[in-house]
């Protein structure tokens, strides 16, 4: 971040500093990562309140802090504090202003599945030609997006950000902060139904990313998602498309999927993607649709993508001794679980070994939770999973349904929590198994991956 005047910050967020001096060179919302020269934003949350850590932030070198509690000034005499009604809104206001000042090309990616992988692929290719800043991890909410923008420097040419949501109105708010030059919708599937209730509401939420597009900005959508395509047509929104169907502006042909790679052509140019699964082909098409806006040729894209690194906890294939683990435990919804099962099948067809699924709850599906968990059983049995270990009450519904419907010998075992599952993995998982680990963040199934490393690492 470039040096920023505290007085200028006060004007942007409509606050009055208790002291009228100095500048800051970075922003933090966590006192543990605050370093000298930072402005600390005291963000209230469900589990922690940044106001309780103001002293720590100043001890770590913060030069000023943005606060919303009335008694803060009295508690910290002599410190530079800026009082606002809402520190989260103030953070967003600063990010939007900063984005306008440094003026990089901003790419904003949203969708039910594939945001992070699309971002990573686009970053990998574009960074060979431009100075590119991307979101650290999946910084895609009210706090993460502003921090992504504020992390950029004046010489950054491109910023790639993710926009996520679990309630209506969030993407419209975030896109107005990001002011994207390019907005991408990877797909629309049932996810976060607890906050959205219906797929139609999710569709409207994803489409709202176009509200923040700059003049002459570009909207890119997945044309294989019929509901998304029809919605764009009905609103007369201008857009470009990617997908497998003939009407797409960027189309994949001759798709073949192997255990760890995907092969296809774009404009007759062979592309060898070091990621498996039809979902990752879509992600690569979305990424190329972004890259071609910057005059990246198909040949350049195909050559660069060969060296794409794996994304941790997203379709990450690990060889642990004689055990093959598909680590896809970052998050889960019905569409992403089905994509992961497709990859598991590809691994199994090549290695001819037993397929195991450690399945955690899919969170935030609201009143549809049990139904969607039961429906998942069909994909599991079609994949011919032989051992299904579930974690959580909802995933137990999946196990019970799969056991009832399976027309083959399917062994299931359900655990109340991840710790219990980890303590019993040695009884069920065997050498040479191929194990998919997939669940929502609440399940913390990365603990199961670590346990498998402990049990089978050589």
N, C-alpha and C positions, 0 to 999 in steps of 0.2 A: 504494500500500500504506500502511496506517496504521502509525504508529510501533509497534515491537514490541520488548519487553524481551529483551536477550540472555540474562538469567537464565531467562525464560520459555521461550525457544527451547531452552535447554539441557535443561529438564525434558521438553519435548515429544520431543526426539530422543535423550534419555537420554545426555547428554554432560555433561562438567564443563568449564566455561570456564577458561582459564589466568588470566584476569582477570575479575573479577565486577563489571563496570561497564557502564553505558550502554544504548543502544537502537539499532536500525537502522530505516531507513525504506524499504528496498527490497532486492531479492534479485537477484543476477546469477550466471551460470555462465561468463561470458566476461570476462576481465580488460579487454578493449578497450571493453566497454560498461559497466564498473563506474564508478559515480560516487560522490561523497561521501555517506556515510550508508548505503551498501550492506553487506549481508552476502554474502560471496562463498562459493559452494559449489564446492569443488575436485572436479570430476567427471572420473574417468578415462574415456578413450575409445579408439577404435581408432587414431586418428591423433594425438590430443593428450591430455595429462594436465593437468588444472587445477592440480595440485600444482606443476607447473613454472612457473606464472604467478602464484603467490601474491604475490611481491614486487611485480609489476606491479599487481595488484589493490589492494594496500595503498597503493602510490604514487598510484593513481587515486582514493583516498579511502575504500576499504573500512574499516569500523570493526571488523569481525570476519570470521572465515572458518571454515567447517566443513570438516574434513579427515579423512582415514582413514589416512594414512601415519604410522608411529610416529616417524620422525625429524624430522617437520615442526616440532614445538615447539622442538627444539634449534636448528634453522636460523633460526627467526624469534623470537628472544627479545624479550619486551616487547609482542608482538602478542596480541590476543585471539583465541584459537583454541579450537574445540570439536572434540574427537576423537570420531569414531564409527567403527563397523565398515564402514558403507556410506553414502557421501554421497548416492547417488541415492535410497536408501530414506529418508534423513533429509530430503531435499527434499520427497519425497512426504508424509511424516508432518507436516511443517510446513504444507504446502498443505492437507491434510485438516483440520487443526486450525483453520487460518485461515479456511477455507471455513465451518466451523461457527460461528466467532466473528462473522463479518460477515453471514452468513446471507442471501445473495441467492437468488433463484430460479435454479437452475442447469439449463441445457439441454445435454445431451450428445448429439452426433451421431456415429454410426458407419455403416459401409457400405463396400462394395467400390468404389463410384463415387458421386460427387456430394456428398460431405461438405462440401467447402469452399463450393460454390455454394449448397447448402441453408443453410449458416450465413450466408453473405453476404446472401441474400434475407431470411431471418428477421431478421437484424440491421438491414437497411435499413428494414424495416417497423416492427419493435418500437421502434427508436430514435426514431421520431417520437412515441412515446407514453410511453416509459419511459427511465430512465437505464440504458443497456446497455453492457456490456463484452464484447468478443468476442476470440477467439484471434487474436493477430497472426500473419499468414500461416497455415501449417497446423501450428501447434504442437499435435501430437496424440500425443506419445509420453511416455515416463517423465520426460523433462525439460520438454518443451513444455507439457503439461497443467498440472503444478504452477506453472510460471511464469505461465500464463494466470490461474489462480486467485489467485496472489499479487499480480498486477498490479491486482486489483480494489480499489476503495475502499469505505469503509463506507457511502457513499451510493449505490453502484451497486445497482440493483434486480434486474437480470438479468445473468447471465454465460452466454455461449454458447461452448461448447468442442467441439473435435473429439477423438474417440478413435480412434486407428489401431493396427494391430497387424500384425506379420509372423511371430509365433510364438504358439502356444497359451498362454493364461493372461494375456496382456498386457491385454486389455480388462477382464477381471475385476479385475485390480489397479488399473487406471486408474479404473474406475467407483466403486470403493470410496474413492478419493481425491476424486472429483468429487461423489459423493453426489447424483446428479441428481434434480431434481423431475420432469423430462421427459427421457426417453431415446428417441432416434429411430434406426431402422435403415432406411437409404435403399434398400438392396438387398443381394443376395448373389450374387457372380459369381466366376469363377476369378481369383484374384489372390494374390500372395505364396505360391504353391503350394510354393515351395522350403522354406518354414517350416511350412506346414500340410499338405502332401501331398495332401489330398482336399478336395472341395467340402463334404462333410459336416462336416469339422473347421472349415472357415471358417464354416459356418452356426452351429455350436455356439459358436464364438468370438464372433460378432456378437451372438448371443442372450444371452451372459453380461453384456451391458451392463445387463440388468435386475437383476442381483445387487446393484448399488449403489443402486437406486432407493429414495428415501425413502418413508416410510409415506404411502400414498395418492398415490404418484407415478404418472405416466402413461407407458406404453410405446406408441410410435407406430411402425407398420411399413408397408411397401409390400405391399399385398395382391395386386398383380400378380405378385409373386415367389412362385410356388406353394409352393416348398420352404420358404420362410420362414413362410408362412401355415400350412402343415400342421404345422410344428414348433411354432409357438405354440399351435395347437389341441391337439396331442398332450400338451403339458406343462401345459395348462390355465392358461397365463399370460394374465392380463387385458391387453387391448391395444385400441387403436383403429387404424383403417386409412386409407390413402389409395391412390389409383390410378385406373385407367380402368374397372375392372369394376364391375358393378352393386352388389356387396355392400359396396363401400367406404364408410366414413363420410364421407370427403372424396373426391368423384369429379369427374374432368374429363370434360366432354362437348364435342362439336362441335369437335374439335381440328383446326386447320389450321396448317401449318408453312410459313414463307416463308424467304427467304435469311437474314434477320437477326432475325426475330421469331417468336413463337409465339402463337396465338390459341386460346382455349378458354373454356368457361364452368364456373363452380362455382356450384351452386344457381341456375342460370339467369342469373348475373351474368357479363357478358363480362370476360375478363381478357386484357390485351395485354401479354405478357412480352417485353421487349427482348432476348431470347436465343433462339436457334434450337435446334431438335432435340428429339426425343421425350424424351431423357434430361433435358433442362432443364425440360420440363413436369412430369416426376416430381419434380424438385428443388423446383419451385414449389409443388406439392401438399404435399410434406413440410413446406415452410416455412409454408404456410397452416395445416397441421395443428398446428404449434407455435403460431402466432399466435392461433388461435382459443381456445387454452387461456388466453389473456390477454384474452379478450373482444373481440378485433379482428374486426370484421364483414367479410363478403365484399366489400362495397362499399369499405370503407377499405383493405383489402388490394389490391384491383384498382386503386384510384386511386393508391396509394403506389408500387406496383410499376412503374408507368410510368416512373419516374425512376431505376430501378435502374442503377447504373454497371456497366460490364463488369468482369470479374474477370481481372486480368493472367494471361496464358499459359493461360487456360482458355476455349476457344471464343471467343477474342478476335479480332474481325474488324478487320484493319488494311488501310487503303488506302495502298499505297506507290507513288507515281507511278501508272502504269497497271496495277500489279500488285495483286491482291487476295490477302491472306494470312490464313488461318485459323490463328492462333497458339494451339495447344493442347498446348504442349510441356512442361507442368509434370510430367506423369507419364503412364504408360500401362499398361493391362492389356487383355485382349481385349474386354471390354465397353465400356470407354471409347473404344477405337479405333473400334469399330463405330459408337458414337454420333457420333464426330467425322466419320466418313465419311458418315453420314446428313446432317449439316450441310453437308458439302462438296457433296453431291448437290443439296441445296436451293439452295446458292449457284450451282451450275452451271446448274440449270434456269432460274434467273432471268437469269443473265448470258450464257448460251450461249457460254462460253469454255472453253479446254482445262483439264482437271482434272489437277493435279500433286500427288503425295503424297511428301513427304520423311519417310521412316519410319525411326525408330530402334528398337533392340532394346526388347522388353518384358522387364523384369528380374524376378527372383525367382519364376520359374515352375517351377523345379526340373526334375524328370525329364520334365515335360510340355512343356518349352520349345519344342523343335523341332516337335512336333505342333501346338501352339497357334499358332506362327508360320506353319506351313504352312496351317492352317485359315483364317488371316486373309486369305489370297489370294482366297478366295471372295468376301468382302465387298468387296475391292478391285476385282475384275473386275465384280461386280454394279454397283458405283458408276461403272463405265466410266472409271476413272482412265486417262489416256493416257500419263503419264510417272510412273514410280515410281523414286525415288532412295532407296536404303536405306543405313543407317549401322550397321555392326556385323555380326558373324558370324551372329547369329540372324535379323536382318532380311533378310540375304542369302537365307536359306531361303524367306522370304516372296516375295522377288523371283523366285527360280527357279521356285517353284510357280505364282505368278501368270502368269509368262511361258508356262509349259507349258499352263495351263488357259484362258487368255484366248482368246476367239473373235473377237478384233478386234486391231487393231494397237496393242499395248502395248509401249512402249519402257521398258527397265529399265537401271539402272546401280547397281552396289553399291560402297560405299566402306568401308574398314576402320574409319575414325574420322571424327568430325565436322569436324576441321580439313581433312582431305582433301576431304570433301564441299564445304566452304565454298570451297575453292580452285578448285573446278570448277563451281560453280553457274552462273557466267556462260556456260558452254557449253551448258547445258540449259534453264534457266528463261528464258522470254521475256516481253516485254510482253504484258499482257492475260491472262496465265495466272491461274488461281485455285489457290493453293498451300496445302495442308494440311501443317502441321509438327507431328509427333506422335511422342513416344517417351518412354521412362522417364528419370528424372533422370540416370542414369549416362551417357546420350548427350549431355547438355548441348546440346540442339538450339536453345536460345535463341541460341546463336552463329550458327546458320544464319539465324535471323530477323534478327539484326543485320547479317549479310552481305547479305541481301536489301535491307535498308534502304540499305546502302552502294551497292549496285548499281543500285537502281531509284528511290531517293529523288530528288525533283526540287527 
